[in-house]
Amino acid sequence: MVDPSSAWDTWLQVVWTFLRLSLFSLGGGNTLLAEYHHLSVERFGWITSSQFADIYALAEAAPGPSSMIVGLLGLGAGWDHGLGWGLLCGVSAEVAVLLPSTVVMVAAALSWNRLKDAPIRTAFERGLGPITLGILFHVGLTVLRTADHSVVAYLVSAVVCALMLFTRISPLYFMAVAGVLGAIGVIPS
Amino acid sequence: MAAQLDQEPLAAAPSRKGLFLGMLQVALSSFGGGMSAWSQRIVVEQRRWMSNESFITGLTVARLFPGPNQINMAVYIGAQFRAFAGAVAAVGGILLVPFSLLMLIGVVYFQFHAAPAVDRVLTGVVAAAAGMALSMGFKILHVYWRDPLALGLAALTFVVLEFKGIGLIPVVLVLGPIAMALYWPRQQRHG
C-alpha cells in the first residue's frame, strides 16, 4: 500500500511549503493560518477542511505555543503513508517553519542594540503592524468559515470572541464548555 | 525590587546544555499558560542569565520579527550566549515536551476522529477556537484606532486577501515595503 516515491513527494512538499512561509509569519505566527488552510486543504489535499478546524482547536487547547499546529499539518500530510511517515513529516514541518525565522531572529538578537536609532527599525515596527492587523481579520474569518456550519456554532464563536476581548478567563474553559455543548448535541455538526 | 535584582551580579553565561535545560523548565512550568511570565521568572530571577532590561528588549524583538513570539524569545535568549547553536538548544528545550505531547494527541486524533462522539465534542471545541481566532484582530485594533493611514492599510490588506484571492506572500511583499515607506521616520524634525 505504501508507495515510497509518493511518500517522498509528500515529504518534500511539506518541507518546501513551510520553509518558504516561515519568514511571513508576522504578528507571532497566527497570520499564516489562512494560508495553511488554503495550502493543506485546497491546494495539496493533505487533510479535509473539517480536519483542519479540528487540528486548529487541538493546537489551541494543548499546552505550549499554538503555532505548533504546523507539526499536526505535517502529521496529517504524511498520515496516509503510515505512522512513521506521519511523524517524520510532522517533525520536518515544524523544523522547516522554524528554521528561517530562527536564523533571522539570531541575527536580530545579536545586532538589535546597534539598530536602536536606525530609521528602518521604526519603519519596520510601525509599518508592518497595520498589515498584520488586516491579515488577522482575514485569518479570523477564514477559521470561522472553516469551523462553523450552523447558526448555533456561529453564535458560540461570537460569544467566545466577546469573552476573549472583555474578560481574562482562560480560553480553555470556553473550549471545555463548548465541547460539552457539542457532546450533548446542542451544536449540529 | 526590580532595581535590586538588576544590581545583583549576573550568573556565568550558560552552556548549550544549560540553555536547553533552562528552557525545558520554562516549558514545563508554563503548562497552564503564561509562558513569558515564567521565562522571566526563571531566566531573570532564578538563573540570572540576563538583566530584566535585556529580557524586555528581547520580548520586543521577538514580537517584531517573523516567527512565533514564544519561540523567538527562546531564540533571543539562546543567541545572547551561544549564537545559532544556543538558539537551537533553547528552542529544542522549549519545544521538546509540548511538541511531543501534541504529536501524540495528533496520532490519537487521526486514529479516532471518525468516531461520532469525538466528532460531536470537537464541533463544540472548534466553534470556541474559531471565536478565539476571530478575537485576534479585534484585540490589537485599538492600537491603530486613531491612525487613519494604519486603518486604511489594514483594510486594503484585508480586502485583497479576502476578495481577490491573492496569496499571503505576494501581498506582504508588495504592501509591506509600501507601508514601511509611508511610516519611514522623518529624522530632521527631532534633530
Interface residues (C-beta under 8 A of the other chain):
Chain A: R20 L21 S22 L23 F24 S25 L26 G27 G28 G29 N30 T31 L32 L33 A34 E35 H38 Q51 A53 D54 I55 Y56 A57 L58 A59 E60 A61 A62 P63 G64 P65 S67 M68 G71 L72 L75 G76 W79 L83 G86 L87 G90 V91 E94 L98 P100 S101 T102 V103 V104 M105 V106 A108 A109 L110 W112 N113 P119 I120 T122 A123 F124 E125 R126 G127 L128 G129 P130 I131 T132 L133 G134 I135 L136 F137 H138 V139 G140 L141 V143 L144 T146 A147 D148 A153 Y154 V156 S157 A158 V159 V160 C161 L163 M164 L165 S170 P171 F174 M175 V177 A178 G179 V180 L181 G182 A183 G185 V186 I187 P188 S189
Chain B: A27 S30 F31 G32 G33 M35 T57 G58 V61 A62 R63 L64 F65 P66 G67 P68 N69 Q70 I71 N72 V75 Y76 A79 Q80 A83 F84 A87 V88 V91 L95 V97 P98 F99 L101 L102 M103 I105 G106 V107 Y109 F110 H113 A117 D119 R120 V121 L122 T123 G124 V125 V126 A127 A128 A129 A130 G131 M132 A133 L134 S135 M136 G137 F138 K139 I140 L141 V143 Y144 D147 L149 A150 L151 G152 L153 A154 A155 L156 T157 F158 L161 E162 G167 L168 I169 V171 V172 L175 G176 A179 M180 A181 L182 Y183 W184 P185 Q187
